[in-house]
Amino acid sequence: MKPPRRTRKEPNEARALPSRAEIKHFIDAAPGRVGKREISQHFNLGPEHRVGLRGILKSLAHEGNIAPAGHRRFTAPGRLPEAMVVQITGTDPDGDAIARPVTWEGDGPPPMILMAAEPRGRPALAPGERVVAKLKPIASGKYEGRTVKRLTETPGRVIGVYKPDPKGDRLIPTDRRAKAEWAIPHGEAGGAEAGEIVLAQPLPGGGYGLKPARIIERLGKLGDARSVSLIVIHTHDIPTEFPHEAIAEAEKARGVTVRGRTDLRDLPLITIDGADARDFDDAVFAEATETGFRLIVAIADVAHYVRPGSPLDRSARTRGNSCYFPDRVVPMLPEALSNGWCSLRPAEDRGCLFVEMTVDAEGRKTAHKFGRGLMRSLARCTYEEVQAAHDQGQDLGLPIPALYAAFRVLLAARNARGTLDLDLPERKVTLDAEGRVAAVSPRPRLDSHRLIEEFMVLANVCAAEELERLHQPCVYRIHPPPSAEKLENLRTFLHGFDISLPPGNQIHPRDLDRVLKKVAGTEASVLVSEVMLRSQMQAAYDIENIGHFGLALGRYAHFTSPIRRYADLLVHRALITGLKLGVGGLGPEEAATMPDACEHIIATERRAALAERDAIDRYLAAYMTDKVGHHFGARVSGVTRFGLFITVIESGASGLVPISSLPDDFYFHDEAAQTLTGRHNGLQFRLTQEVEVRLAEASPVTGGLVFHIMQGAGQGPGRKTPQRGGDTFRRRR
């Protein structure tokens, strides 16, 4: 029931701002998305209430009481509107499409949308397609969707393995979310051979049975060195081909002159990157002063070459960011720029945007100044080289001692600020010359990595502050604090370790960091870090600033990687316009579309992250195919009502332990405590618990691994199973 509409006040009668409860009630009762406009109309508010209303909406959103639903619009948490844009992600066992919302800001995974079959004579919906769908709730966390309009310019595509069969050729999808095969009618195989990875396009069809598709491209044999990343690229619909106009524009690019720029060529700027880095777009310098340090961060001047509205700009915006895989990179910009004029190669003149910063002896920034320059990198260094030189007391003729001295004071300032430092291990996959996994090892985290991080963070803070000073639009990098629900789940979990958090829904990252320090070096350290990570909201881009919770910063923007992130390019353009630094700045039309750009680059960033994880999973699945039946030491990395996710300690390979493979019992799933407990046998499985497993299945086609827990590997007897508040599931023989 909606709250009663307020009667209109007389012009001279003061209008009171509605309470938080009234605004939340109105949003909860609204059938779809609402924004400030609808709220103002309902409560008869005027311009004088604009600031106060914005503050209430931000506060409600930060606490998880309302959910963002597009630019400056909100809805009740966890609810989908009556109609919205959805993306097809897979198929159910009957071949009907399954979808998810294109934008989802709620807690937990997005709701599942079961799409109704397309009318007879129209191609079936395929993974990657986007449609406007009319939605109807059918169960908790599930909706039925009916296509109103197809938005994808080209028909959806299916990637899979071709399997000829006398009874009818088949296509086995490589996406593990697809539960049904596709039928390849006679004459539609496109010359494909058995076992080849192919792209197929759905064909019109109706009735029951498998949906028909036509093979339109052959990608190579399953197991080829290039097949894994190709599968992932096509599965996640990542564009790989640049338009001819964009390539031509990039190849016409030439170097810049010093005219109108600050000459930095005599400054010993150096780049520090990974040994396998494919592009170098940031350089650093430091020197001691009487009161602290002078720091300079120089970034490739991508805006000089990629002008708003140009073919290069349109293709860069479409991609949103570069994607990195073990065997290749899908760059945001053509190679002539990404590995050429926008790469800060040593001893070559390159245009740059730079920020000069001064910090005091405690690491506090006292001043900054932006400019457009011409630089010449003194050296291309790797993290390992710089760290080794520092550890051995060498400078290599580079400003390494000053860089580390400045890093130490910046780190002290970070610690004083109280940030959340989740230092969870990352895995690095190394391939041999044939494209097979040669090694899987922890990715090291050296002080040289943290040095560059601190320099970049400070430069990003300066960019946000400068754009606010100039009254220019800014694409902020925002990170909301944990929602009330996530915070309560975290409190419940930590209570089991006799650890408490400050009361209330407002918490500072130092409160969480204190917890991490308290358990550091104990058996609970990995478990608490994993749960802490799951309690965090996702970082995003927005033109309205809410700060960055994890870094404990009030203002933060991405400035340091325009070669691989479109968000940084927008920040560069805004700085160029605000500081009157020449061509390539932000125009009024582009500024007006920034909200849409933010939504788009959030989606492309998350797509890239999913694709990069998917690629590593598939490489590891291929690596494990000849190890079926082997036993491994593993750690529980996820606890769900349908089983356990585990990660092999040695290789980092992840897979599923189905609940059906556990010893026969009723199992209680406690979501807050992240446990699965047998009611009668007392076995209990919890997050990060070490277990022994046997590899039962390995599918390089989908990247899926299935493990079985060895008998007695659970903790038992478990604690008393709660009678209410969780889900109980029967494991049947």
Secondary structure, DSSP 8 states (H G I E B T S, - for coil): ----------TTS------HHHHHHHHHHSSS-EEHHHHHHHTT--GGGHHHHHHHHHHHHHTTSSEE-STTEEE-TT---SEEEEEEEEE-TTS-EEEEESS--SSSS--EEEE----TTSB---TT-EEEEEEEEEETTEEEEEEEEE--SS---EEEEEE--TT-EEEEES-TTB-S-EEE-TT-STT--TTEEEEEEE-B--SSS-EEEEEEEEEEETT-TTHHHHHHHHHTT------HHHHHHHHT-----STTSEE-TTS--EEEE-TT-S---EEEEEEE-SSEEEEEEEEE-HHHHS-TTSHHHHHHHHH-B-EEETTEEE-SS-HHIIIIITS--BTSEEEEEEEEEEEETTS-EEEEEEEEEEEEBSEEEEHHHHHHHHHTT--TTTTHHHHHHHHHHHHHHHHHH---------EEEEE-TTS-EEEEEE----HHHHHHHHHHHHHHHHHHHHHHHTT----EEEB----HHHHHHHHHHHHTTT----SSS---HHHHHHHHHHHTTSTTHHHHHHHHHHTS---EEESS---BTTTTBS--B--S-TTTBHHHHHHHHHHHHHHT--SS---HHHHHTHHHHHHHHHHHHHHHHHHHHHHHHHHHHHHHGGGTT-EEEEEEEEEETTEEEEEETTT--EEEEEGGGS-SEEEEEETTTTEEEETTT--EEETT-EEEEEEEEEETTTTEEEEEE-TT-SBSS-----SSSSEEEEE--
